[in-house]
């Protein structure tokens, strides 16, 4: 995939327009329109922003930039156009359409959701885009919202689910298991003393932190997947100054410090709590491990 931080000059493109935070099922419905057989000869591109009012304060990301790129590549996207919002915020809707989408990108197909807005002060909408396309002989596909349990799927709805520990609903709306790939850092090595060595991973700034608690999880190492137990929070029994992800990888022994390891959350098992003793904590971890093996079994086949 080719990533552009400034708007390039391209030829014969099919462009998906939108925010695409997390690449959930609603986003996928738009992006997949670019792969319809009649557009197979067009270069497939996504046009989004690195910074914009659509990324509201407190609206944490559902996927890292690298994960977004990987997901988009799997969907057949070869070009990601990712300019600063400030570089084009003063373009009127028509100027954005004519100067960027047509002259710069040579768009032959545009796809977006019904709620798409563009141009200065978000004055343009999907209806205006459709009309401009018709006037200029450009194909335009406006994709209706995708729903889950009768309500529209949105990034904010997925964040809300994760804030409650409902990773199952979040994963269904994402169209994939919610996961993160983060660097393993040194901890206090208490898990090793308990016979359940763990990896510690800190969440980056502006990344969603799911509800504090203990999750059945899957950890991927060198292409192999292991059942695991992940505690997200501040480890109240032993203490942590900031929230982190701590994972016991069942059946694995090895040094992972400094490596970027993917952890997939499968199911919320219980609240994070402070135990009266280390022995009680050890017993709870062993019980969590047995539950996780059962809950993750179908995902490891």
KAGIPE-V736897 format. One record per backbone hydrogen bond with DSSP energy under -0.5 kcal/mol. CO is the residue of the C=O (numbers start at 1). NH is the residue of the N-H. E is the energy in kcal/mol with one decimal. If there is no record, write none. Layout:
# KAGIPE-V736897
((CO,NH,E) (CO,NH,E))
This chain:
# KAGIPE-V736897
((1,3,-0.5) (2,80,-2.8) (4,82,-3.4) (5,84,-0.5) (8,10,-0.6) (12,43,-2.9) (13,15,-0.5) (13,108,-3.3) (13,109,-1.4) (14,45,-2.9) (15,111,-2.4) (16,47,-2.8) (20,22,-0.7) (24,28,-2.7) (25,29,-1.9) (26,30,-1.0) (27,31,-2.6) (28,32,-2.9) (30,33,-1.1) (31,34,-1.6) (32,35,-1.3) (33,36,-1.4) (36,39,-2.5) (37,40,-1.6) (39,42,-1.8) (43,14,-3.2) (43,45,-0.5) (44,78,-2.0) (44,79,-1.5) (45,16,-2.5) (46,48,-0.6) (46,81,-3.2) (47,18,-1.5) (48,83,-0.6) (51,85,-1.0) (52,55,-1.9) (54,56,-1.4) (56,59,-2.6) (58,60,-1.5) (61,208,-2.5) (64,68,-2.5) (65,69,-2.4) (66,70,-2.1) (67,71,-2.7) (68,72,-2.8) (69,73,-2.3) (70,74,-1.9) (71,75,-1.1) (72,77,-2.4) (73,76,-1.7) (78,2,-2.9) (79,46,-2.2) (79,81,-0.6) (80,4,-3.1) (80,82,-0.7) (81,48,-2.5) (83,50,-1.9) (84,87,-0.9) (85,88,-1.6) (85,89,-1.0) (88,91,-1.8) (91,120,-2.5) (92,96,-2.9) (93,97,-2.3) (94,98,-3.0) (95,99,-2.7) (95,100,-0.7) (96,100,-1.2) (96,101,-2.0) (97,102,-1.8) (98,103,-2.4) (99,104,-0.6) (100,105,-2.4) (101,107,-2.5) (102,106,-1.0) (104,10,-2.6) (106,13,-1.7) (108,139,-2.0) (109,15,-2.9) (110,141,-2.7) (111,17,-2.8) (112,143,-3.1) (113,116,-1.7) (114,126,-0.5) (116,126,-0.6) (118,124,-2.9) (119,122,-2.3) (120,123,-1.4) (124,118,-1.8) (125,129,-2.4) (126,130,-2.4) (127,131,-2.2) (128,132,-2.6) (129,133,-2.3) (130,134,-2.2) (131,135,-2.2) (132,136,-1.3) (133,138,-2.9) (134,137,-0.9) (139,110,-2.1) (140,142,-0.5) (141,112,-2.0) (141,143,-0.6) (143,114,-1.3) (146,153,-3.0) (148,151,-1.4) (151,148,-2.8) (154,158,-1.8) (155,159,-2.4) (156,160,-2.1) (157,161,-1.9) (158,162,-2.4) (159,163,-2.4) (160,164,-0.8) (161,164,-0.9) (161,166,-2.5) (162,165,-1.5) (162,211,-2.5) (165,167,-2.0) (166,170,-2.0) (167,171,-2.6) (168,172,-2.0) (169,173,-2.2) (170,174,-2.0) (171,175,-1.8) (171,176,-1.3) (173,25,-2.6) (178,265,-1.9) (180,182,-0.6) (180,263,-2.7) (182,261,-2.4) (184,258,-2.5) (185,200,-0.8) (189,193,-1.2) (190,194,-1.6) (191,196,-2.7) (192,195,-1.0) (197,249,-0.7) (199,247,-2.5) (200,185,-2.9) (201,245,-3.1) (204,207,-1.5) (206,61,-3.3) (208,210,-0.6) (213,232,-2.9) (214,269,-3.2) (214,270,-1.4) (215,230,-2.5) (216,266,-2.9) (216,267,-1.6) (217,228,-2.4) (218,264,-3.1) (219,221,-0.5) (219,226,-2.4) (220,262,-0.8) (221,224,-2.2) (224,221,-3.0) (226,219,-2.4) (227,250,-1.8) (228,217,-2.6) (229,248,-2.7) (230,215,-3.1) (230,232,-0.6) (231,233,-0.5) (231,246,-2.6) (232,213,-2.2) (233,244,-2.0) (234,240,-0.7) (235,238,-0.7) (235,239,-4.3) (244,233,-2.0) (244,246,-0.5) (245,201,-2.5) (246,231,-3.3) (247,199,-2.4) (247,249,-0.6) (248,229,-2.2) (248,250,-0.8) (249,252,-1.5) (254,256,-0.7) (256,259,-2.2) (259,184,-2.5) (259,261,-0.7) (261,182,-1.8) (262,220,-2.3) (263,180,-2.0) (263,265,-0.5) (264,218,-2.3) (267,216,-3.0) (270,214,-2.8) (273,275,-0.5) (277,281,-1.9) (278,282,-2.6) (279,283,-2.1) (280,284,-2.1) (281,285,-2.4) (282,286,-2.1) (283,287,-2.0) (284,288,-2.6) (285,289,-2.3) (286,290,-1.9) (287,291,-2.1) (288,292,-2.6) (289,293,-2.3) (290,294,-1.5) (291,295,-2.4) (292,296,-2.5) (293,297,-0.7) (296,299,-1.3) (296,300,-0.7) (297,300,-1.1))
